[in-house]
């Protein structure tokens, strides 16, 4: 009978250990079956002699079928030729086999794998076996491809943006230069036309006076267009600097209405200004905000029939001031609202041809209001009029 010393145990023989393979080959097979990768071994001549169960689970084909017909049956047709060529080459050279190719899954989807194999050699250096694996890299490869595509797209967009900025700068420079060159002769023509109309060259016949007046009207229109182009060119070039000061909005609106009085009378239009209190002020560039109001009031008058009414509402709202210009004009269709503040945009309506315009006024007005840290919005219904609202901060924005 054996005696046992305290604290010691008799070693359990390897053959008695539950679940532990007893041979080296069985241990390697157990290891291969436990791995998530698809493992295979091949003889020195390249013939496959073992594949783990993961091959059958991935492909939906039995291991016997895979061994009989070869693993090439699940390789993508576009990758098959290169895979076989590379495999034959390493069988001759003994170098490590490594290739990325697509393998067909049991649901028919081809997924990218990286397949590697290394040669096991005997003591003389002769190849006796190949050990290999195929690892699914599809998700990471797709992510890399998407990242590359995004990078290429970003570079393309950057290049396009630089080209657009260059073209835009050239365009703005051209518009500015051309506008200056156009304005000078137009101003000279204006002076001479006014001298003629004021009688400095004698009395004109009614027919001749009418022709000169029409010429003067056309010349004034040309100067107005040139001025619009110059204003927008300076704005787009970032050359507009605001001269802010605290300004009472109500007198500013009244100035605009008084300056347009003759136009309102000609069109038989009436106006009303309402305000919550006489002293509604904001820190603004008064000359430029006045031009914004002029633009809105002028549009309300131009795009409204004779005999209609224009309402201007000035309100104080917490730390903001709003100026709303409401007309009874032709209105704007909902689909056209996004185009309203675009450069050179003129919307078709019953009065657009007769009143003319450059399509720059609202673009310029919106940009000026935004420079103040404010906003300009519009509500409109076709044939029932429009309401344009400018909102400005009561104190200067940072």
Steps between C-alpha positions, in 0.01 A plus 500: 500500500636837406552761764412862424695790638303808603477769227589268212287350221565212266527635136210403278617314187446695176274226367269549797447876449144560373469667157873541438625350170770244565712558185670804346292472180178489700605806696573692179168393353319608816676839481410544130134416561488752785623795294260742325715506187466244224806277541644263242809289443641379170759247397829612348349485150209727602226240539273584793491229766316682780245779547332594825123509543489879450539447123174303486318748726611795288444354152202273567692221319609181671868449570504193274361707210751776567789254504378316189430807283756726662466824692521691170127436447412769755756758379355794307545449122689828472748391770533131414765527227735718704455281811592183308796667328635626833450161670688315224786749526549458876481121468813531285679766700394400851430861591212604721164506321287811565214634295179698545206353312124460522343175623134410450298464817209256536251782423673583172678814622868528415706623794861610499748271674874501544639151446850418622703179501851417615712198418617257769841349415697199612851515637643501146278796403255306289134603515292235668176689566320832458303662785255772406200708605235719340387798710192710427611862445191614310371758747838662556576500127164660420564761771840577349347526154232738627763706681706514181196598294414770753859623493499516120160671508625750757804580286276541196261728688792703638638545151157595365453746786837661428411527132160652584659747740752597234226542239283687746787735589567559131130559437470745791811685384365515146157624617658764720735622227231493232254677726744781573573540130127502416400741775734782399361558148142444624548775760633737234200423277271570795655845552459595134141374487411706805662810344285450190183447702576808712504715184873576476494433122172676435138401493425149379206400287254272682606203290872560562444560872314168525789319330755658736287405802483141381876500450545639850273230646700228323827653614377517861405134472850414375660685791268315741609164353867594520458614861334167585790311342756710687325452834482125456861479378622687809285281724624174347859622522458559874561873464182613677573638847204591719494839672278404792330739737184496707222610266127558542334277242167685477640829353711289262187334362321834475791641297464215252123549469538876448764449229265261317197724537490607133515135390214406732292791365573399141384146574213616720631290786460576870735418786472460875776462760419356842734460796473397861674821615674796328849416627586153367875495450772256399876518453527498120663661199209741430586577138513135403194391697316793345593361156368159609166658600496697172544176310212330679268801472589552134429131424169519690399794285629362167340160539161627618222628273388864506273598785635246750628552854846444653534447876830537689515367857790579735509296821729449797529131595720431804853573377399534135326745268285386208401698192221342294391624157162358398351556154189400303697403192540208263652273764749218456436133434629263769730320255670831414575608859843325515612697191398836643832609654730353236725726298351612165175317582180652362174313546238497224175677585245736349714810568860373474544597134354848530686603817842364402780425745846345532414221744768633737298708746375227732832315482681816612238578767521151652881512512499843666247388762707187569812716542308669780438159658133516402268317265246567227199276440198499272142376515306510178192368323455513124277797400449598867818688579822453694645595838876548529634521856847622598609408853793688653664472841424798718865499613807436285573136433845367581 
